Amino acid sequence: MSEQDNKKVDLVFIIDSSLSMQDEAEALSAQLGAAIEEARKACPSDLRTEFLGIEGGFSGTEFTTTVRQYLTEKAGASPAALKGREHIKEGNPAQEDVAPAAEDVIRFFDWRDGAEKNVFVLGDESLKGGEMTLDADRIKACDDAIATALQFNVKIHTYLGTPHSTLPYPTPADEKAMIREYKRLALRTGGEHYIYTSGVADFATVLKTTICASKVAQHDSIAGKKDEADALEGKSPASPPAKDSHLCAQAPEIVRAVNALAGVLQSLIDVCGNSCTGNEKKHACQCHEHHRQPSSQPATPVVPDVPVPPVSPEPLPKPFLDKTDFANNQLNNWQFGPATPEHEFYTEGGATLIRFPTTNVKGRTHNGVLLYKHYTELQQGKRYHFSVHARRDNDHKVVPELSLRVAGQDITPVTALAKKGEWVTLSGEFTAAPGDNLLEIFSHQASGDGNDFSITGISVKSAG
């Protein structure tokens, strides 16, 4: 086993223990085992995990111990030293103090020596005290958590889930602002961010991605995410440094100039050699004429009109194109997500499609990730276009609704497939992040009463 495979990774999950997060707690717990096994294959490590609820927990899940219990009873922290508030049944939203709980874990958890330290926070409201809007105190809570994470070299991964149906975002701007805070907390500390403000994530994929990302040193992660963080906060990128005047920095230009000059000289030699060979005296050899002129007369050499060889331009990078048409029932490395309990391949008009015939089975829902694929070959900072063709297959009650996501965030509107038999193209653009880019096709309808549809023609390509 290599040193990298044996790298210590500590990963602490912290969840808002209010009732609205129970579905996330159950989904994560159900998929934990498979996700860890997949992560061990993809990115082996000496992994240690802990699952803690903020002033509460969820029976039947991994989250049965609270942050306060673990830190005071197992890690030896003084209760008075904890920043998170104690839970009082009425009038205290301490169960939703995500940022203060993260700070307490960062400061007092019994991290292993030499381990990469990671915290994964899960919430569906603000990072302090809940609610669907931000104020100065809640923004400061995020700032404080970032500062503490940087001080103790801990990455914070974030998950923003679906709000409770009784407490939606007041406006789209409020939702956008909340997404920004969860992203900011992750990016500024080197963590991954997952945004699922509608539907529940494919936690097997989320967990695997997070575990693998947890191996990366914090300073490397922060550096790789700086541009995305700056763009999120509206900061202009730094001006590119002036070209280095050192000779080595100018080497490419010098080489091209020397090559061009060499071509000119070779052409001169060819011309002069051809006109001054043998016994022919019809034309004087102008290249050597200055040797026969009196010293009082300055020589005026005549240079033939020889074109300078053009400098070949650098070849442009080949545009990226990855098309999936399901030919021969092949997925082209796309994988089925948890929202695809029923599916079938079929051919129509020479094209291969995947049909999703949803059914009304008790306890089964159909919202979530239909298909997902990890792209590691995309160039950081480059723009890409992601699209798919979809069609409604019946006209029963529930109209299918789909969207395209990158890194857990919609890049298209939630699109209704309103008319039976009519093909609709979902398409959007995104900027590639460093390393792994997770692309998903997401279903927003849970019902099996209708909600039948087909897809084909997935395309991911360079934009422009």
NUDOMAR-742942 format. One record per residue (C-alpha): residue number from 1; x, y, z; residue in one letter. Coordinates in nm, 3 decimals, padded with zeros to 5 digits. Each point is the difference from the previous one (the first is absolute). Last residue first. Example, Ala and Ser with C-alpha at 12.3 -4.5 7.8 and 13.67 -1.06 7.14 Angstrom:
NODE / resi / c1 / c2 / c3 / resn
NODE / 2 / 01.367 / -00.106 / 00.714 / s
NODE / 1 / -00.137 / -00.344 / 00.066 / a
This chain:
NODE / resi / c1 / c2 / c3 / resn
NODE / 464 / -01.885 / 02.880 / -02.813 / g
NODE / 463 / -00.023 / -00.257 / 00.276 / a
NODE / 462 / 00.212 / -00.314 / 00.002 / s
NODE / 461 / -00.218 / -00.310 / 00.004 / k
NODE / 460 / -00.220 / -00.221 / 00.215 / v
NODE / 459 / -00.287 / -00.165 / -00.186 / s
NODE / 458 / -00.271 / -00.243 / 00.112 / i
NODE / 457 / -00.205 / -00.112 / -00.299 / g
NODE / 456 / -00.281 / -00.202 / 00.152 / t
NODE / 455 / -00.278 / 00.026 / 00.259 / i
NODE / 454 / -00.342 / -00.158 / 00.060 / s
NODE / 453 / -00.293 / 00.091 / 00.226 / f
NODE / 452 / -00.263 / -00.133 / 00.239 / d
NODE / 451 / -00.121 / 00.235 / 00.278 / n
NODE / 450 / -00.348 / -00.153 / 00.001 / g
NODE / 449 / -00.100 / -00.086 / 00.354 / d
NODE / 448 / 00.348 / -00.109 / 00.111 / g
NODE / 447 / 00.051 / 00.309 / 00.213 / s
NODE / 446 / 00.335 / 00.142 / 00.110 / a
NODE / 445 / 00.032 / 00.273 / -00.264 / q
NODE / 444 / 00.321 / 00.204 / -00.018 / h
NODE / 443 / 00.215 / -00.232 / -00.212 / s
NODE / 442 / 00.370 / 00.085 / -00.035 / f
NODE / 441 / 00.252 / -00.066 / -00.277 / i
NODE / 440 / 00.341 / 00.032 / 00.164 / e
NODE / 439 / 00.354 / 00.119 / -00.077 / l
NODE / 438 / 00.279 / -00.035 / 00.261 / l
NODE / 437 / 00.324 / 00.182 / -00.087 / n
NODE / 436 / 00.316 / -00.159 / 00.147 / d
NODE / 435 / 00.328 / 00.189 / -00.004 / g
NODE / 434 / -00.013 / 00.379 / -00.014 / p
NODE / 433 / -00.341 / 00.155 / -00.067 / a
NODE / 432 / -00.139 / 00.027 / -00.351 / a
NODE / 431 / -00.211 / 00.306 / -00.075 / t
NODE / 430 / -00.361 / -00.078 / -00.086 / f
NODE / 429 / -00.244 / 00.021 / -00.287 / e
NODE / 428 / -00.360 / -00.112 / -00.041 / g
NODE / 427 / -00.226 / -00.216 / -00.211 / s
NODE / 426 / -00.330 / -00.186 / 00.033 / l
NODE / 425 / -00.143 / -00.093 / -00.338 / t
NODE / 424 / -00.368 / -00.092 / -00.015 / v
NODE / 423 / -00.150 / -00.270 / -00.220 / w
NODE / 422 / -00.379 / -00.003 / -00.027 / e
NODE / 421 / -00.167 / -00.341 / 00.036 / g
NODE / 420 / -00.231 / 00.101 / 00.285 / k
NODE / 419 / 00.003 / 00.373 / 00.065 / k
NODE / 418 / 00.110 / 00.158 / 00.328 / a
NODE / 417 / 00.353 / -00.125 / 00.048 / l
NODE / 416 / 00.051 / 00.256 / 00.278 / a
NODE / 415 / 00.345 / 00.159 / 00.031 / t
NODE / 414 / 00.169 / 00.092 / 00.329 / v
NODE / 413 / 00.220 / 00.281 / -00.130 / p
NODE / 412 / 00.345 / -00.100 / -00.120 / t
NODE / 411 / 00.342 / 00.011 / 00.171 / i
NODE / 410 / -00.141 / -00.151 / 00.319 / d
NODE / 409 / 00.256 / -00.046 / 00.279 / q
NODE / 408 / 00.120 / -00.332 / 00.142 / g
NODE / 407 / 00.349 / 00.020 / -00.148 / a
NODE / 406 / -00.154 / 00.052 / -00.345 / v
NODE / 405 / -00.371 / -00.048 / -00.044 / r
NODE / 404 / -00.244 / -00.043 / -00.288 / l
NODE / 403 / -00.374 / 00.030 / 00.064 / s
NODE / 402 / -00.310 / -00.215 / -00.035 / l
NODE / 401 / -00.374 / 00.022 / 00.066 / e
NODE / 400 / -00.241 / -00.278 / -00.097 / p
NODE / 399 / -00.371 / 00.100 / -00.005 / v
NODE / 398 / -00.211 / -00.194 / 00.251 / v
NODE / 397 / -00.359 / -00.079 / -00.090 / k
NODE / 396 / 00.025 / -00.240 / -00.294 / h
NODE / 395 / 00.089 / 00.115 / -00.351 / d
NODE / 394 / 00.264 / -00.252 / -00.091 / n
NODE / 393 / 00.355 / -00.019 / -00.141 / d
NODE / 392 / 00.138 / 00.348 / 00.072 / r
NODE / 391 / 00.315 / 00.069 / -00.199 / r
NODE / 390 / 00.363 / 00.087 / 00.080 / a
NODE / 389 / 00.308 / 00.106 / -00.201 / h
NODE / 388 / 00.319 / 00.075 / 00.196 / v
NODE / 387 / 00.247 / 00.290 / 00.029 / s
NODE / 386 / 00.324 / 00.113 / 00.167 / f
NODE / 385 / 00.215 / 00.281 / -00.149 / h
NODE / 384 / 00.346 / 00.069 / 00.138 / y
NODE / 383 / 00.195 / 00.311 / 00.103 / r
NODE / 382 / 00.369 / -00.024 / 00.094 / k
NODE / 381 / 00.123 / 00.097 / 00.349 / g
NODE / 380 / 00.154 / -00.340 / 00.073 / q
NODE / 379 / 00.031 / -00.216 / -00.310 / q
NODE / 378 / -00.234 / -00.300 / -00.010 / l
NODE / 377 / 00.163 / -00.344 / 00.015 / e
NODE / 376 / -00.128 / -00.108 / 00.343 / t
NODE / 375 / -00.366 / -00.035 / -00.097 / y
NODE / 374 / -00.215 / -00.199 / 00.244 / h
NODE / 373 / -00.335 / -00.119 / -00.131 / k
NODE / 372 / -00.354 / 00.000 / 00.132 / y
NODE / 371 / -00.340 / -00.136 / -00.099 / l
NODE / 370 / -00.347 / 00.023 / 00.151 / l
NODE / 369 / 00.092 / 00.202 / 00.311 / v
NODE / 368 / -00.292 / 00.085 / 00.224 / g
NODE / 367 / -00.378 / -00.026 / -00.015 / n
NODE / 366 / -00.150 / -00.342 / -00.067 / h
NODE / 365 / -00.134 / -00.103 / 00.337 / t
NODE / 364 / -00.069 / -00.347 / 00.133 / r
NODE / 363 / -00.157 / -00.061 / 00.343 / g
NODE / 362 / -00.310 / -00.163 / -00.143 / k
NODE / 361 / 00.040 / -00.079 / -00.368 / v
NODE / 360 / -00.176 / 00.228 / -00.247 / n
NODE / 359 / 00.205 / -00.059 / -00.313 / t
NODE / 358 / 00.237 / 00.204 / -00.215 / t
NODE / 357 / 00.071 / -00.108 / -00.357 / p
NODE / 356 / 00.344 / 00.158 / -00.064 / f
NODE / 355 / 00.077 / -00.067 / -00.367 / r
NODE / 354 / 00.356 / 00.005 / -00.128 / i
NODE / 353 / 00.032 / 00.069 / -00.371 / l
NODE / 352 / 00.187 / -00.146 / -00.296 / t
NODE / 351 / -00.051 / 00.170 / -00.336 / a
NODE / 350 / -00.081 / -00.173 / -00.330 / g
NODE / 349 / -00.358 / 00.129 / -00.005 / g
NODE / 348 / -00.064 / -00.139 / 00.347 / e
NODE / 347 / 00.224 / -00.243 / 00.186 / t
NODE / 346 / -00.047 / -00.108 / 00.361 / y
NODE / 345 / 00.194 / -00.003 / 00.327 / f
NODE / 344 / -00.191 / -00.046 / 00.326 / e
NODE / 343 / -00.029 / 00.170 / 00.336 / h
NODE / 342 / -00.156 / -00.062 / 00.342 / e
NODE / 341 / 00.172 / 00.072 / 00.333 / p
NODE / 340 / 00.152 / 00.313 / -00.157 / t
NODE / 339 / -00.014 / 00.276 / 00.265 / a
NODE / 338 / 00.298 / -00.144 / 00.190 / p
NODE / 337 / 00.246 / 00.081 / -00.280 / g
NODE / 336 / 00.089 / -00.199 / -00.310 / f
NODE / 335 / 00.355 / 00.039 / -00.124 / q
NODE / 334 / 00.149 / 00.173 / -00.304 / w
NODE / 333 / 00.320 / -00.173 / -00.108 / n
NODE / 332 / -00.099 / -00.005 / -00.369 / n
NODE / 331 / -00.344 / -00.144 / 00.092 / l
NODE / 330 / -00.006 / -00.280 / -00.258 / q
NODE / 329 / -00.332 / -00.147 / -00.116 / n
NODE / 328 / 00.151 / -00.084 / -00.340 / n
NODE / 327 / -00.006 / 00.373 / -00.076 / a
NODE / 326 / -00.094 / 00.198 / 00.313 / f
NODE / 325 / 00.037 / 00.332 / -00.188 / d
NODE / 324 / 00.272 / 00.148 / 00.221 / t
NODE / 323 / 00.211 / 00.280 / -00.143 / k
NODE / 322 / 00.326 / 00.130 / 00.150 / d
NODE / 321 / 00.162 / 00.291 / -00.185 / l
NODE / 320 / 00.297 / 00.210 / 00.106 / f
NODE / 319 / 00.145 / 00.244 / -00.254 / p
NODE / 318 / 00.358 / -00.083 / -00.105 / k
NODE / 317 / 00.244 / 00.249 / 00.143 / p
NODE / 316 / 00.121 / 00.253 / -00.256 / l
NODE / 315 / 00.338 / -00.071 / -00.158 / p
NODE / 314 / 00.259 / 00.270 / 00.073 / e
NODE / 313 / 00.043 / 00.216 / -00.305 / p
NODE / 312 / 00.275 / -00.082 / -00.251 / s
NODE / 311 / 00.238 / 00.292 / -00.041 / v
NODE / 310 / 00.008 / 00.110 / -00.361 / p
NODE / 309 / 00.329 / -00.032 / -00.190 / p
NODE / 308 / 00.130 / 00.347 / -00.078 / v
NODE / 307 / -00.033 / 00.067 / -00.370 / p
NODE / 306 / 00.325 / 00.055 / -00.195 / v
NODE / 305 / 00.035 / 00.317 / -00.200 / d
NODE / 304 / 00.370 / -00.025 / -00.074 / p
NODE / 303 / 00.234 / 00.214 / 00.205 / v
NODE / 302 / 00.215 / 00.247 / -00.189 / v
NODE / 301 / 00.305 / 00.115 / 00.190 / p
NODE / 300 / 00.091 / 00.362 / -00.027 / t
NODE / 299 / 00.370 / 00.035 / 00.068 / a
NODE / 298 / 00.130 / 00.339 / 00.090 / p
NODE / 297 / 00.223 / 00.157 / -00.263 / q
NODE / 296 / 00.340 / 00.120 / 00.113 / s
NODE / 295 / 00.117 / -00.360 / 00.044 / s
NODE / 294 / -00.038 / -00.057 / -00.369 / p
NODE / 293 / -00.254 / -00.272 / -00.084 / q
NODE / 292 / 00.117 / -00.354 / -00.079 / r
NODE / 291 / -00.083 / -00.163 / 00.339 / h
NODE / 290 / -00.341 / 00.172 / 00.008 / h
NODE / 289 / -00.118 / -00.209 / -00.296 / e
NODE / 288 / 00.001 / -00.325 / 00.195 / h
NODE / 287 / -00.377 / -00.049 / 00.030 / c
NODE / 286 / -00.055 / 00.175 / -00.327 / q
NODE / 285 / 00.170 / -00.278 / -00.196 / c
NODE / 284 / 00.024 / 00.169 / -00.334 / a
NODE / 283 / -00.233 / -00.123 / -00.266 / h
NODE / 282 / 00.091 / -00.143 / -00.342 / k
NODE / 281 / 00.332 / -00.126 / 00.131 / k
NODE / 280 / -00.064 / -00.381 / -00.021 / e
NODE / 279 / 00.314 / -00.196 / 00.087 / n
NODE / 278 / -00.153 / -00.224 / 00.268 / g
NODE / 277 / -00.173 / 00.126 / 00.318 / t
NODE / 276 / -00.076 / 00.356 / 00.098 / c
NODE / 275 / -00.374 / 00.039 / -00.069 / s
NODE / 274 / -00.115 / -00.333 / 00.155 / n
NODE / 273 / 00.208 / 00.046 / 00.313 / g
NODE / 272 / -00.130 / 00.349 / 00.058 / c
NODE / 271 / -00.364 / -00.106 / -00.022 / v
NODE / 270 / 00.040 / -00.313 / 00.215 / d
NODE / 269 / 00.207 / 00.183 / 00.257 / i
NODE / 268 / -00.260 / 00.274 / 00.025 / l
NODE / 267 / -00.280 / -00.259 / 00.042 / s
NODE / 266 / 00.195 / -00.166 / 00.280 / q
NODE / 265 / 00.046 / 00.335 / 00.167 / l
NODE / 264 / -00.373 / 00.076 / -00.013 / v
NODE / 263 / -00.094 / -00.343 / 00.140 / g
NODE / 262 / 00.251 / 00.040 / 00.281 / a
NODE / 261 / -00.154 / 00.334 / 00.083 / l
NODE / 260 / -00.345 / -00.159 / 00.038 / a
NODE / 259 / 00.141 / -00.276 / 00.221 / n
NODE / 258 / 00.180 / 00.256 / 00.214 / v
NODE / 257 / -00.321 / 00.201 / 00.043 / a
NODE / 256 / -00.201 / -00.312 / 00.095 / r
NODE / 255 / 00.265 / -00.105 / 00.251 / v
NODE / 254 / 00.010 / 00.347 / 00.154 / i
NODE / 253 / -00.379 / 00.009 / 00.041 / e
NODE / 252 / -00.002 / -00.341 / 00.171 / p
NODE / 251 / 00.297 / 00.093 / 00.225 / a
NODE / 250 / -00.149 / 00.323 / 00.133 / q
NODE / 249 / -00.061 / -00.141 / 00.350 / a
NODE / 248 / 00.351 / -00.143 / -00.001 / c
NODE / 247 / 00.148 / 00.342 / -00.073 / l
NODE / 246 / -00.164 / 00.155 / 00.304 / h
NODE / 245 / -00.237 / 00.280 / -00.086 / s
NODE / 244 / -00.294 / -00.190 / 00.149 / d
NODE / 243 / -00.324 / 00.105 / -00.164 / k
NODE / 242 / -00.200 / 00.218 / 00.231 / a
NODE / 241 / -00.216 / -00.194 / 00.244 / p
NODE / 240 / -00.363 / -00.058 / -00.095 / p
NODE / 239 / -00.233 / 00.241 / 00.175 / s
NODE / 238 / -00.172 / -00.161 / 00.298 / a
NODE / 237 / -00.349 / -00.128 / -00.065 / p
NODE / 236 / -00.280 / 00.242 / 00.086 / s
NODE / 235 / -00.190 / -00.082 / 00.317 / k
NODE / 234 / -00.372 / -00.059 / -00.025 / g
NODE / 233 / -00.017 / -00.229 / 00.302 / e
NODE / 232 / -00.088 / -00.306 / -00.208 / l
NODE / 231 / 00.266 / 00.096 / -00.257 / a
NODE / 230 / 00.262 / 00.014 / 00.274 / d
NODE / 229 / -00.108 / -00.340 / 00.133 / a
NODE / 228 / 00.012 / -00.157 / -00.347 / e
NODE / 227 / 00.346 / 00.149 / -00.061 / d
NODE / 226 / 00.125 / -00.117 / 00.340 / k
NODE / 225 / -00.120 / -00.360 / -00.036 / k
NODE / 224 / 00.329 / -00.159 / -00.105 / g
NODE / 223 / 00.198 / 00.204 / 00.253 / a
NODE / 222 / -00.237 / -00.100 / 00.279 / i
NODE / 221 / 00.026 / -00.367 / -00.093 / s
NODE / 220 / 00.380 / 00.007 / -00.007 / d
NODE / 219 / 00.014 / 00.177 / 00.338 / h
NODE / 218 / -00.240 / -00.254 / 00.148 / q
NODE / 217 / 00.195 / -00.311 / -00.100 / a
NODE / 216 / -00.206 / -00.235 / -00.217 / v
NODE / 215 / -00.119 / -00.320 / 00.169 / k
NODE / 214 / -00.340 / 00.150 / 00.082 / s
NODE / 213 / -00.078 / 00.032 / -00.371 / a
NODE / 212 / -00.022 / -00.380 / -00.027 / c
NODE / 211 / -00.233 / -00.021 / 00.299 / i
NODE / 210 / -00.211 / 00.287 / -00.133 / t
NODE / 209 / -00.043 / -00.152 / -00.345 / t
NODE / 208 / -00.094 / -00.339 / 00.145 / k
NODE / 207 / -00.243 / 00.157 / 00.243 / l
NODE / 206 / -00.174 / 00.214 / -00.262 / v
NODE / 205 / -00.021 / -00.293 / -00.242 / t
NODE / 204 / -00.158 / -00.235 / 00.252 / a
NODE / 203 / -00.202 / 00.294 / 00.128 / f
NODE / 202 / -00.198 / 00.035 / -00.320 / d
NODE / 201 / -00.138 / 00.330 / 00.116 / a
NODE / 200 / -00.352 / 00.077 / 00.122 / v
NODE / 199 / -00.244 / 00.217 / -00.190 / g
NODE / 198 / -00.014 / 00.377 / -00.040 / s
NODE / 197 / 00.247 / 00.228 / 00.181 / t
NODE / 196 / 00.267 / -00.261 / -00.068 / y
NODE / 195 / 00.334 / 00.187 / -00.003 / i
NODE / 194 / 00.318 / -00.198 / 00.062 / y
NODE / 193 / 00.327 / 00.173 / 00.086 / h
NODE / 192 / 00.351 / -00.147 / 00.018 / e
NODE / 191 / 00.261 / 00.130 / 00.243 / g
NODE / 190 / 00.311 / 00.216 / -00.030 / g
NODE / 189 / -00.081 / 00.233 / 00.292 / t
NODE / 188 / -00.098 / 00.301 / -00.211 / r
NODE / 187 / -00.190 / -00.224 / -00.243 / l
NODE / 186 / -00.210 / -00.180 / 00.259 / a
NODE / 185 / -00.119 / 00.296 / 00.207 / l
NODE / 184 / -00.054 / 00.203 / -00.316 / r
NODE / 183 / -00.216 / -00.271 / -00.155 / k
NODE / 182 / -00.227 / -00.014 / 00.304 / y
NODE / 181 / -00.019 / 00.380 / 00.007 / e
NODE / 180 / -00.070 / 00.031 / -00.375 / r
NODE / 179 / -00.281 / -00.254 / 00.015 / i
NODE / 178 / -00.162 / 00.210 / 00.272 / m
NODE / 177 / 00.027 / 00.316 / -00.214 / a
NODE / 176 / -00.155 / -00.176 / -00.300 / k
NODE / 175 / -00.290 / -00.122 / 00.212 / e
NODE / 174 / -00.058 / 00.350 / 00.135 / d
NODE / 173 / 00.008 / 00.142 / -00.353 / a
NODE / 172 / -00.258 / -00.257 / -00.109 / p
NODE / 171 / -00.234 / 00.151 / 00.260 / t
NODE / 170 / -00.151 / -00.094 / 00.338 / p
NODE / 169 / 00.183 / -00.337 / 00.002 / y
NODE / 168 / -00.239 / -00.273 / 00.104 / p
NODE / 167 / -00.099 / -00.079 / 00.360 / l
NODE / 166 / -00.305 / -00.228 / 00.010 / t
NODE / 165 / 00.134 / -00.230 / -00.272 / s
NODE / 164 / 00.320 / -00.051 / 00.200 / h
NODE / 163 / 00.309 / 00.120 / -00.181 / p
NODE / 162 / 00.185 / -00.234 / -00.239 / t
NODE / 161 / 00.365 / -00.047 / 00.088 / g
NODE / 160 / 00.317 / 00.208 / 00.010 / l
NODE / 159 / 00.303 / -00.229 / 00.035 / y
NODE / 158 / 00.342 / 00.136 / 00.094 / t
NODE / 157 / 00.356 / -00.134 / 00.018 / h
NODE / 156 / 00.225 / 00.175 / 00.254 / i
NODE / 155 / 00.375 / -00.055 / -00.025 / k
NODE / 154 / 00.199 / 00.019 / 00.325 / v
NODE / 153 / 00.342 / 00.162 / 00.039 / n
NODE / 152 / -00.055 / 00.126 / 00.359 / f
NODE / 151 / 00.024 / 00.374 / -00.075 / q
NODE / 150 / -00.158 / -00.038 / -00.343 / l
NODE / 149 / -00.300 / -00.182 / 00.146 / a
NODE / 148 / -00.033 / 00.263 / 00.275 / t
NODE / 147 / 00.000 / 00.286 / -00.251 / a
NODE / 146 / -00.256 / -00.172 / -00.223 / i
NODE / 145 / -00.227 / -00.071 / 00.297 / a
NODE / 144 / 00.022 / 00.363 / 00.112 / d
NODE / 143 / -00.089 / 00.131 / -00.347 / d
NODE / 142 / -00.302 / -00.235 / -00.015 / c
NODE / 141 / -00.119 / 00.120 / 00.340 / a
NODE / 140 / 00.058 / 00.359 / -00.118 / k
NODE / 139 / -00.246 / -00.061 / -00.284 / i
NODE / 138 / -00.255 / -00.121 / 00.252 / r
NODE / 137 / 00.050 / 00.303 / 00.225 / d
NODE / 136 / -00.022 / 00.248 / -00.290 / a
NODE / 135 / -00.330 / -00.142 / -00.124 / d
NODE / 134 / -00.098 / -00.283 / -00.229 / l
NODE / 133 / -00.341 / -00.140 / -00.087 / t
NODE / 132 / -00.152 / -00.349 / 00.009 / m
NODE / 131 / 00.002 / -00.043 / 00.379 / e
NODE / 130 / 00.234 / -00.219 / 00.205 / g
NODE / 129 / 00.188 / 00.121 / 00.305 / g
NODE / 128 / 00.343 / 00.019 / -00.159 / k
NODE / 127 / 00.110 / -00.140 / -00.335 / l
NODE / 126 / -00.329 / 00.097 / -00.164 / s
NODE / 125 / -00.249 / -00.269 / -00.099 / e
NODE / 124 / 00.014 / -00.347 / -00.155 / d
NODE / 123 / 00.300 / -00.146 / 00.180 / g
NODE / 122 / 00.281 / -00.253 / -00.039 / l
NODE / 121 / 00.358 / 00.064 / 00.112 / v
NODE / 120 / 00.295 / -00.217 / -00.108 / f
NODE / 119 / 00.315 / 00.055 / 00.207 / v
NODE / 118 / 00.345 / -00.108 / -00.117 / n
NODE / 117 / 00.346 / -00.041 / 00.152 / k
NODE / 116 / 00.275 / -00.164 / -00.206 / e
NODE / 115 / 00.167 / -00.219 / 00.261 / a
NODE / 114 / 00.356 / 00.040 / 00.128 / g
NODE / 113 / -00.093 / -00.046 / 00.365 / d
NODE / 112 / -00.358 / -00.116 / 00.035 / r
NODE / 111 / -00.266 / 00.260 / 00.073 / w
NODE / 110 / -00.166 / -00.020 / 00.342 / d
NODE / 109 / -00.263 / 00.267 / -00.071 / f
NODE / 108 / 00.040 / 00.320 / 00.203 / f
NODE / 107 / 00.069 / 00.295 / -00.229 / r
NODE / 106 / -00.143 / -00.119 / -00.333 / i
NODE / 105 / -00.295 / -00.167 / 00.172 / v
NODE / 104 / -00.087 / 00.319 / 00.188 / d
NODE / 103 / 00.036 / 00.213 / -00.314 / e
NODE / 102 / -00.228 / -00.233 / -00.194 / a
NODE / 101 / -00.262 / 00.025 / 00.275 / a
NODE / 100 / 00.020 / 00.381 / -00.020 / p
NODE / 99 / -00.056 / -00.016 / -00.380 / a
NODE / 98 / -00.293 / -00.242 / 00.006 / v
NODE / 97 / -00.203 / 00.159 / 00.279 / d
NODE / 96 / -00.324 / -00.163 / -00.120 / e
NODE / 95 / -00.064 / -00.214 / 00.309 / q
NODE / 94 / 00.058 / 00.317 / 00.203 / a
NODE / 93 / -00.332 / 00.145 / -00.121 / p
NODE / 92 / -00.111 / 00.087 / 00.355 / n
NODE / 91 / -00.355 / 00.106 / 00.083 / g
NODE / 90 / -00.128 / -00.325 / 00.135 / e
NODE / 89 / 00.179 / -00.330 / 00.054 / k
NODE / 88 / 00.318 / 00.157 / 00.127 / i
NODE / 87 / 00.312 / -00.112 / -00.181 / h
NODE / 86 / 00.335 / 00.121 / 00.120 / e
NODE / 85 / 00.171 / 00.268 / -00.207 / r
NODE / 84 / 00.310 / -00.072 / -00.208 / g
NODE / 83 / 00.318 / 00.182 / 00.101 / k
NODE / 82 / 00.137 / -00.273 / 00.225 / l
NODE / 81 / 00.254 / 00.098 / 00.265 / a
NODE / 80 / -00.246 / -00.018 / 00.290 / a
NODE / 79 / -00.069 / -00.366 / -00.077 / p
NODE / 78 / 00.371 / -00.072 / 00.048 / s
NODE / 77 / 00.136 / -00.227 / -00.271 / a
NODE / 76 / 00.117 / -00.351 / 00.090 / g
NODE / 75 / -00.027 / -00.158 / -00.345 / a
NODE / 74 / -00.229 / -00.286 / 00.101 / k
NODE / 73 / -00.246 / 00.146 / 00.252 / e
NODE / 72 / 00.021 / 00.374 / -00.070 / t
NODE / 71 / 00.058 / -00.004 / -00.377 / l
NODE / 70 / -00.218 / -00.302 / -00.071 / y
NODE / 69 / -00.297 / 00.104 / 00.211 / q
NODE / 68 / 00.001 / 00.360 / -00.124 / r
NODE / 67 / 00.016 / -00.100 / -00.368 / v
NODE / 66 / -00.291 / -00.234 / 00.057 / t
NODE / 65 / 00.003 / -00.377 / -00.038 / t
NODE / 64 / -00.276 / -00.189 / -00.186 / t
NODE / 63 / 00.076 / 00.114 / -00.355 / f
NODE / 62 / 00.082 / -00.327 / -00.181 / e
NODE / 61 / -00.371 / -00.058 / -00.054 / t
NODE / 60 / -00.275 / -00.203 / 00.167 / g
NODE / 59 / -00.069 / 00.273 / 00.254 / s
NODE / 58 / 00.072 / 00.353 / -00.121 / f
NODE / 57 / 00.208 / 00.244 / 00.205 / g
NODE / 56 / 00.004 / 00.297 / 00.237 / g
NODE / 55 / 00.200 / 00.305 / 00.110 / e
NODE / 54 / 00.174 / 00.014 / -00.339 / i
NODE / 53 / 00.025 / -00.360 / -00.116 / g
NODE / 52 / 00.331 / -00.182 / -00.034 / l
NODE / 51 / 00.128 / -00.270 / -00.235 / f
NODE / 50 / 00.366 / -00.104 / 00.027 / e
NODE / 49 / 00.226 / -00.138 / -00.272 / t
NODE / 48 / 00.357 / -00.137 / -00.014 / r
NODE / 47 / 00.166 / -00.083 / -00.331 / l
NODE / 46 / 00.349 / -00.144 / -00.050 / d
NODE / 45 / -00.012 / 00.066 / -00.373 / s
NODE / 44 / -00.076 / -00.159 / -00.336 / p
NODE / 43 / -00.130 / 00.231 / -00.275 / c
NODE / 42 / -00.220 / -00.177 / -00.256 / a
NODE / 41 / -00.022 / -00.342 / 00.166 / k
NODE / 40 / -00.034 / 00.126 / 00.357 / r
NODE / 39 / -00.243 / 00.264 / -00.125 / a
NODE / 38 / -00.228 / -00.265 / -00.148 / e
NODE / 37 / -00.002 / -00.189 / 00.330 / e
NODE / 36 / -00.065 / 00.321 / 00.191 / i
NODE / 35 / -00.292 / 00.082 / -00.228 / a
NODE / 34 / -00.154 / -00.347 / 00.030 / a
NODE / 33 / 00.009 / 00.019 / 00.379 / g
NODE / 32 / -00.129 / 00.354 / 00.023 / l
NODE / 31 / -00.302 / -00.035 / -00.226 / q
NODE / 30 / -00.267 / -00.059 / 00.261 / a
NODE / 29 / 00.157 / 00.244 / 00.246 / s
NODE / 28 / 00.004 / 00.282 / -00.255 / l
NODE / 27 / -00.361 / -00.060 / -00.099 / a
NODE / 26 / -00.119 / -00.017 / 00.362 / e
NODE / 25 / 00.180 / 00.318 / 00.107 / a
NODE / 24 / -00.116 / 00.182 / -00.314 / e
NODE / 23 / -00.362 / -00.100 / 00.062 / d
NODE / 22 / 00.028 / 00.108 / 00.366 / q
NODE / 21 / 00.119 / 00.350 / -00.088 / m
NODE / 20 / -00.344 / 00.167 / 00.027 / s
NODE / 19 / -00.040 / -00.133 / 00.356 / l
NODE / 18 / 00.276 / 00.219 / 00.146 / s
NODE / 17 / 00.329 / -00.182 / 00.067 / s
NODE / 16 / 00.224 / 00.223 / -00.215 / d
NODE / 15 / 00.270 / -00.251 / -00.094 / i
NODE / 14 / 00.372 / -00.028 / 00.070 / i
NODE / 13 / 00.209 / -00.263 / -00.182 / f
NODE / 12 / 00.361 / -00.038 / 00.117 / v
NODE / 11 / 00.263 / -00.124 / -00.248 / l
NODE / 10 / 00.351 / -00.094 / 00.119 / d
NODE / 9 / 00.232 / -00.115 / -00.281 / v
NODE / 8 / 00.330 / -00.175 / 00.067 / k
NODE / 7 / 00.201 / -00.081 / -00.310 / k
NODE / 6 / 00.058 / -00.373 / -00.048 / n
NODE / 5 / -00.073 / 00.009 / -00.373 / d
NODE / 4 / 00.233 / 00.301 / -00.032 / q
NODE / 3 / 00.282 / -00.183 / 00.180 / e
NODE / 2 / -00.042 / -00.288 / -00.242 / s
NODE / 1 / -00.135 / -00.340 / 00.097 / m
